[in-house]
Structure formats: C-alpha cells, structure tokens
Amino acid sequence: MFFFASSLYAQDFVRIEVSGKLFAANDLEGVTIFNTSSKKGTIADFEGSFIIEVALNDVLEISALQYEANMVRVNQDVITTKQIRLFLVDKVNALNEVLLLPSQLSGNLLVDMKNAKVAKKMEMNFGNLSEMEFSEDAFTKVDNKIIKKDQLTDGLNIASISGLNKLINKPRKKRVLPKEKVSLEQILAAKYNPIFFIQNYKIPSPHVDDFIRFVVSNGLTESQLQEKEEFFLLEFFQKQSVEFLKQEYEKN
C-alpha cells in the first residue's frame, strides 16, 4: 500500500514540457514566466516564445515591467496539446496625486500681493551704431548674379548668340521607374515565418503557402497587418485555420 500510494502521488506531479507563445502590442523579450507550483521559471525571447515544464493545475505567473501581472492555471487542454498561448495587457503607469505648494505664498491674496517683489527694469544700450566700424566679411561684397548669368567671353557671348544656352541648360526629365507592387501574400510571408502557422494553427508544413493564399482570398486587408490590429488579425487567423483544415480534410 505504501508503494502504491507513493506511485499515485508521483504520477500527479509528473511535469511535461510545453511550448508557449506570448502576444502583445509591444516588445516581448525578457518577459518572465514563473511556475509557482514547481518554483521554476523561464524567459520569453524577442518573438514571445518560451518552453516550460508544467503539470495539471500548476499556476503560472507572467510578469514584466511594461505589462500587467497575470496568473494562469494549467488546464487539461494545455497538457493534451502541449501548447499554451497567453495575451498580455499593457500596464498603465499612473502617478499618485502630487500637491504643488509654491514657496513664499500664504494663500491670502491681499497678503501675497503686498509681499510680491517687482523685478527692476533692465536697460541695454549699444550706443550709436552708425559710428561703429565693421570689418568686411563674406557677406559684405556685392555679388551681381544677373551680370554673371550672361557674362561675356573675350567680349563676345557666343553661347547666347547661337542659342546654345537654351540647349545646354535645358532641364532634363527625370526617369521615374515604376515601383514594384508587393502583394499581401509576400507581406504576410515576410511578417510571419512558417513555424508561426505550424505551431499556433496546426497548419501542415507543406501547406503553409496555401494557407497564406487562403486567408488573403478570404478578405485579408493591408490595414489588418498594422501592429495595432494584431489581436484582431490573430483571431482572423484562428477562424481561417479552422476552415482551411476542414477543407483539406475533405479533400483527403
């Protein structure tokens, strides 16, 4: 009975390795994920990914200076899928109320007006500027650009007579090359690597490109790829992945 009870106790606390992913609008590198049950933790990388050992009903504490602290309990879905996804909320840093008391003020208006000090008038006198002498500098010399424009060469302006000025100084048209249009598929593929779709949405590796084309054809817009829309974009990916996998299953 003693060995049987010990065996059951050990099975309840067998921990497994799970892959985690954090989602937030700002930087995710350095966010701490601490298992308060096992007293062990880890740190997320710049993409918000991390690996940690957990057991059923373990409590994870997620903390960072820029985000609200969060406590999450491990459920059976995490144990079954060996994956956990967490959404972080930005922390609003609010200062306590500060009362500013100006010095030398009593709060009585009549008294404060009486004690107010008046600054003396400051007078500046540079004397008579017309009597001062200034040395010549780069801005003193007169530069007549109109005379220089049609300046004679050896007494004869050949370029003006023959009309070469207009031909030589004729402005050239700049050649404007057409900008290559980047498709939404290319933008999406550059923003998220295939591992992102494989790990978070169970998309088979050979079908990642097909899934990208699928979400674009089902209404993905360029405005959804902005950083402030990332939460809605992830929800859109989740719904589209269900439809995509359903179609792939029906094909097979």
Secondary structure, DSSP 8 states (H G I E B T S, - for coil): -HHHHHHHHHHHT--EEEEEEEE-SS--TT-EEEETTTTEEEE--TTSEEEEEE-TT-EEEEEETTEEEEEEE--HHHHHH-EEEEE--B------------TT--S-HHHHHHH-------------GGG------TTTS---HHHHHT--BTTB-HHHHHTHHHHHS--------------HHHHHHHHS-HHHHHHHH---GGGHHHHHHHHHHTT--GGGGSGGGHHHHHHHHHHHHHHHHHHHHHH-
